[in-house]
Amino acid sequence: MPPALLSEPDGDAERLALDRAVAEAVRRRIAAGPRPTPDADAIALRALLTGLSKTETAAVRAVLGRVDAATGAPLVSWGQTSQVLAADRFGLAARIAAEPEPALVAVREGGRALMDLTPGKAWWGRLLAEPGLRVVAALPDDRHGLPRTLMVQQAEPGPTGDDRTFWATDSTAPDARIIEALGAAGLAASPLIAAGGLKLFMLAGYVQAEDGRLASAPGSLSGVIGAAPQF
C-alpha cells in the first residue's frame, strides 16, 4: 500500500496572533534597554507579577530574565549552583568562571557575577574592602527560602519594599550571641554561611551601610556588603 499522505495541521490564527504579540513585545522591550538601577527593576517586576499564577509567574520571569541578559551588564557565573540558576533565570548567556577571583575581576570591569555561597570560599568577605562592589540580588529570591548564590555588581542597591541585607563579620562569638547583639540594636538577623574565619548574616529589610545601629555590632571587621529584593 502507498504511504498515507501527511495532513497539514489546521491553522490557528488566534494563537499565532498571540505568539506574534509576544515576539513583538520582546523585540520592543530589548530595544528599550535596561532600567537604570537593580532596585528600579525589582520594583517594576514585583508590580508586574502581582496577580499572576505560579505558572504565569515562571513564564514571565523566564522571558524577562533573558531580556535582562540581552540588555544588562555582561554576566559571569561561578559555582555549580550559580550555573544552574543563571541558566534558569537568564538562559545560556553567562560566561563560566573557574574561580571566584576572575568573576570579581569581571565585575570590576563593569560586568556582574552570580556566585555560589560555599563553606570553602569566603569571596564575599572581599566586599568589605571594596565598597564599589555590592550584592544586588540573591538567588533563589523566594522570601520563604535561603539564597544559595549572590549577584555582585558595581551598583548601590536601593530599597524595594521587601529586601534582605547581607552583613559580614569576623566575630568569633557564637551565632546566637551575634544575633542577640544585633537584636538589641533593633536588627533582626539570621545566619547564612561561615567561611574563612568570616560569617555572613541576613538582616531583615533594607539596612544602609552607615546605619548607626551597626556601630557597636560584633567584630573588628564587619559591615554591610549589599542587599537584595525578595519576591
C-alpha positions as CSV (number, residue, x, y, z in Angstrom):
1,M,0.0,0.0,0.0
2,P,1.3,3.5,-0.7
3,P,2.1,5.6,2.4
4,A,-0.7,7.7,3.7
5,L,-0.4,11.3,2.9
6,L,0.6,13.6,5.7
7,S,-2.1,16.1,6.6
8,E,-1.2,19.7,7.2
9,P,-2.2,20.9,10.7
10,D,-5.1,23.3,10.9
11,G,-4.2,26.9,11.1
12,D,-4.7,28.7,14.5
13,A,-4.9,32.3,13.7
14,E,-5.8,33.3,17.3
15,R,-2.8,31.6,18.9
16,L,-0.5,32.8,16.1
17,A,-1.6,36.4,16.7
18,L,-0.8,36.0,20.5
19,D,2.6,34.5,19.7
20,R,3.4,37.4,17.3
21,A,2.3,39.8,20.1
22,V,4.8,38.2,22.5
23,A,7.6,38.3,19.9
24,E,6.9,42.0,19.1
25,A,6.8,42.8,22.8
26,V,10.1,41.1,23.4
27,R,11.6,42.9,20.4
28,R,10.4,46.3,21.7
29,R,11.5,45.6,25.3
30,I,15.0,44.7,24.3
31,A,15.2,47.8,22.2
32,A,14.2,49.9,25.2
33,G,17.2,48.7,27.2
34,P,17.7,48.1,30.9
35,R,16.4,50.2,33.8
36,P,19.0,52.4,35.5
37,T,19.3,50.5,38.8
38,P,18.7,47.0,40.1
39,D,16.2,48.2,42.6
40,A,14.1,50.0,40.0
41,D,14.0,46.8,38.0
42,A,12.9,44.8,41.1
43,I,10.1,47.3,42.0
44,A,8.8,47.1,38.4
45,L,9.0,43.4,38.3
46,R,7.2,43.0,41.6
47,A,4.3,45.1,40.4
48,L,4.2,43.1,37.1
49,L,4.0,39.8,38.9
50,T,1.1,40.8,41.1
51,G,-2.0,38.6,40.4
52,L,-0.2,36.1,38.2
53,S,-0.4,32.3,38.9
54,K,2.7,30.3,39.7
55,T,2.9,29.1,36.1
56,E,2.4,32.5,34.6
57,T,5.0,34.0,37.0
58,A,7.6,31.4,35.9
59,A,6.9,32.1,32.3
60,V,7.1,35.9,32.7
61,R,10.3,35.7,34.7
62,A,11.9,33.4,32.2
63,V,11.2,35.9,29.4
64,L,12.2,38.9,31.3
65,G,15.4,37.2,32.6
66,R,16.5,36.6,29.0
67,V,15.7,40.2,28.2
68,D,17.8,41.2,31.2
69,A,20.7,39.1,29.8
70,A,20.4,40.7,26.4
71,T,20.3,44.3,27.7
72,G,22.1,44.3,31.0
73,A,25.8,44.1,32.0
74,P,27.7,41.0,30.9
75,L,27.1,38.1,33.2
76,V,29.6,35.7,34.7
77,S,28.8,32.7,37.0
78,W,31.0,30.9,39.4
79,G,30.0,27.6,41.1
80,Q,27.7,24.8,40.1
81,T,24.6,26.2,41.7
82,S,25.1,29.6,40.1
83,Q,25.5,27.9,36.7
84,V,22.1,26.2,37.1
85,L,20.3,29.2,38.5
86,A,21.8,31.5,35.9
87,A,20.7,29.2,33.1
88,D,17.2,29.0,34.6
89,R,16.8,32.8,35.0
90,F,19.0,34.2,32.2
91,G,19.3,31.4,29.6
92,L,22.8,30.4,28.5
93,A,24.2,34.0,28.5
94,A,26.6,33.6,31.5
95,R,30.3,33.1,31.0
96,I,31.6,30.5,33.5
97,A,34.5,31.4,35.8
98,A,36.7,28.7,37.2
99,E,37.4,30.6,40.5
100,P,35.9,33.5,42.4
101,E,38.6,36.0,41.6
102,P,38.1,36.0,37.8
103,A,34.4,36.5,38.4
104,L,35.1,39.5,40.7
105,V,37.6,40.9,38.1
106,A,34.7,40.8,35.6
107,V,32.6,42.8,38.0
108,R,35.4,45.4,38.4
109,E,35.4,45.7,34.6
110,G,31.7,46.6,34.5
111,G,30.1,43.2,34.4
112,R,28.1,41.3,37.0
113,A,28.7,37.9,38.6
114,L,26.4,35.3,40.2
115,M,28.5,33.4,42.7
116,D,27.9,30.4,45.0
117,L,27.8,30.6,48.7
118,T,30.0,27.7,49.8
119,P,31.8,26.9,53.1
120,G,35.2,26.6,51.3
121,K,35.3,30.1,49.7
122,A,34.7,33.4,51.6
123,W,34.9,35.5,48.5
124,W,32.1,37.7,49.8
125,G,34.4,38.9,52.6
126,R,36.4,40.9,50.0
127,L,33.4,43.2,49.5
128,L,34.1,44.6,53.0
129,A,37.3,46.2,51.5
130,E,35.7,47.1,48.1
131,P,32.6,49.2,48.7
132,G,32.3,49.7,45.0
133,L,31.2,46.1,44.6
134,R,27.9,45.3,46.1
135,V,25.4,42.4,46.4
136,V,22.4,43.5,44.3
137,A,20.5,40.2,44.1
138,A,20.3,36.7,45.6
139,L,19.0,33.5,44.1
140,P,16.7,31.8,44.8
141,D,14.9,35.1,45.6
142,D,11.8,33.4,47.2
143,R,11.2,35.0,50.5
144,H,10.4,31.6,52.0
145,G,13.9,30.1,51.3
146,L,17.5,30.9,51.8
147,P,19.7,32.2,49.0
148,R,22.4,29.9,47.7
149,T,24.0,32.4,45.3
150,L,24.7,36.2,45.3
151,M,24.8,38.6,42.4
152,V,27.6,41.2,42.6
153,Q,27.7,44.3,40.6
154,Q,29.2,47.8,40.6
155,A,25.9,49.3,41.7
156,E,24.5,50.6,45.0
157,P,21.3,48.6,45.8
158,G,18.3,50.7,47.0
159,P,15.2,49.7,48.9
160,T,12.4,48.0,47.0
161,G,10.0,47.5,49.9
162,D,10.8,43.8,50.6
163,D,14.5,43.2,51.0
164,R,17.1,41.4,52.9
165,T,20.5,42.9,53.7
166,F,23.8,41.0,53.8
167,W,26.2,41.8,56.7
168,A,29.6,40.1,57.2
169,T,31.7,40.0,60.4
170,D,34.9,38.4,61.6
171,S,33.4,38.0,65.1
172,T,34.3,34.6,66.7
173,A,31.2,34.8,69.0
174,P,28.6,32.1,68.6
175,D,25.9,32.9,66.1
176,A,23.3,33.1,68.9
177,R,25.3,35.8,70.7
178,I,25.7,37.8,67.5
179,I,22.0,37.6,66.7
180,E,21.2,38.7,70.2
181,A,23.5,41.7,70.0
182,L,22.1,42.8,66.7
183,G,18.6,42.2,68.0
184,A,19.3,44.5,71.0
185,A,20.2,47.2,68.4
186,G,16.9,46.7,66.6
187,L,18.0,44.5,63.8
188,A,16.5,41.0,63.0
189,A,19.4,38.8,61.9
190,S,19.8,35.2,60.8
191,P,23.0,33.3,59.9
192,L,23.6,32.4,56.3
193,I,27.1,30.9,56.0
194,A,30.5,30.9,57.6
195,A,33.8,30.5,55.7
196,G,37.5,31.6,56.1
197,G,37.0,33.0,59.6
198,L,34.1,35.2,58.5
199,K,30.4,34.9,59.0
200,L,27.6,36.1,56.7
201,F,24.2,37.1,58.1
202,M,21.0,38.3,56.6
203,L,19.3,41.3,58.1
204,A,15.6,41.7,57.6
205,G,14.7,44.7,55.4
206,Y,16.9,47.2,53.8
207,V,19.8,48.4,56.0
208,Q,22.3,51.0,54.9
209,A,26.0,50.5,55.4
210,E,26.2,53.6,57.6
211,D,23.2,52.6,59.8
212,G,24.0,53.7,63.3
213,R,22.6,50.5,64.8
214,L,25.6,48.7,63.4
215,A,28.1,50.9,65.1
216,S,28.5,48.5,68.0
217,A,27.9,45.3,66.1
218,P,30.2,42.3,67.0
219,G,33.5,42.0,65.2
220,S,36.5,44.2,64.5
221,L,35.9,43.8,60.7
222,S,32.3,43.9,59.8
223,G,29.9,45.7,57.5
224,V,27.0,45.6,55.1
225,I,28.0,44.2,51.7
226,G,24.7,44.8,49.8
227,A,21.0,44.0,49.8
228,A,18.7,42.0,47.5
229,P,14.9,42.0,46.8
230,Q,12.6,39.2,47.7
231,F,9.6,38.1,45.7
